[in-house]
Amino acid sequence: MRYFLPLIVGCALLGFWEFYVAYAEIPKFVLPPPSAIGAALVDNFAGLIDASLVTLRITGFAFFWAMVSGLGLAVLFTRARAVELAFYPYVVTLQVTPVVAIAPLILIWVGFDNVETAMVIIAWIVAFFPVLTNSVQGLRSIDGQLHDLMTLSRANGWQRLLYLEIPAALPAILTGAKISAGLALIGAVVAEFVAGSGASTGLAWRIIEAGNRLEIATMFAALFLLSVLGIGIFYLLSFVEWLALRRWHESFQD
Amino acid sequence: MATKPAPALKLDNVTIGYDNGYQALRHLSHAFEAGSFTALVGPSGCGKSTLLRAVAGLLPASAGTIENHGKGDIGLVFQEPTLLAWRSVYDNVALPLKFAKLSSAEIQSRVTHALEMVGLAYRASALPRHLSGGMKMRVSLARALAGRPQTLLLDEPFAALDELTRFRLDDDLRHIWQQEKPTIIFVTHSVTEAAYLAQNVLVMNKNGDIAQEIAMPMRQDAQNFRAAPAYHQACAAISEALGHHAAAYL
């Protein structure tokens, strides 16, 4: 039932779409029928897969750096209150400033011959905040007695981090990672919109290109692949979460 | 021959204050004999836990000195089991030993022995979430014992357990103490538990000081101590002291 019901709804919607476009004689450059989108997907398959890989690469790097910087900063913040007080306003500023507005600056600084690096930076700005806030919250919620236990056992800073803080905060860190991975994809699309060029052609760039040529079916095909990427990333991280927490965490209680 | 044993732990005029000016302990002095079993009772907020944390070195004393003459480490058993949920029973007990850089053979023998003492060797590979509350507390006790502490501090360790489980853990703790002879300071709310376990009961008042010290009778019949008149008299004496010293500050 869990898979069957959504499948029925999806088929019904697609059927209605196909029928209505033909019935109302809507032109193909306004709303193509699903069959035309499928055909566009098959016709441009190689090119669209290449474009998907570009977008996936930008998303992947942005997500990786978001995790490294978000987690690193979170540990610094929770270890030293002064660091948090000093840097938090600037982190928030970076987060609330619309990234589209900063993008041209980043492009100029990184250079037009390094467009992909610029895109990774833009996507990273979008993605890193949830990792930071969730990790800080996770690290802060650790039972004080567990910290006392570490002190009493004479654990050094690294041991405290590795044996207590990271595992205890892992559920929160992974929640942040899930949000961040989704945002990294959104960030990659935004980055392609504002900085993409013929030099680096991801899925979002293919959408703009197809739009300019009024190849609406190809636009939908690229959009479909973006959704597939997003769903894939979400389930991959849910799987990682399941692997890491299922043995001991309450949310996976058997 | 019959000289008094040297104190393992000596508190001299210890005052512990917090940043907001509240003083949890005031000019507290006491010497704990090596290998003695002392229970600490008193009204809530009288500084019992503060005293334990200070002795464990988790809190600095604002004034006065705490001398620890015990050679080994200090073991502390918290109110809650305080186990790492992602590590097995064995790995929880082994962790402090690992930090102390003991050899893996030494760690294994100590962990196994400690788990045997609390009767949990057969659950060594279980995760904490699969244990009952009493079992978790036993693991916590085993972790403290595995460090072979000369001083063992327990902060209301069995307070959250049902009475029958608590009685059994009390017996186990007595037994372990008789075998290993650490100096034990046991904080409890329970008058009966203090009377049952300890040689000495310190009654604290709301002022953060020791108001009275009551020596418990020697046990004639260890098997049936809960039914013995001496036990009931001890309970009555502690209750009366508690009532007297708590009432003075109501």
Interface residues (C-beta under 8 A of the other chain):
Chain A: D143 Q145 L146 D148 L149 T151 L152 S153 R154 A155 N156 Q159 Y163 L164 P167 A168 R247 W248 H249 E250 Q253
Chain B: R53 A56 G57 L58 I74 L76 F78 Q79 E80 T82 L84 A85 W86 L95 P96 F99 A100 L127 P128 R129
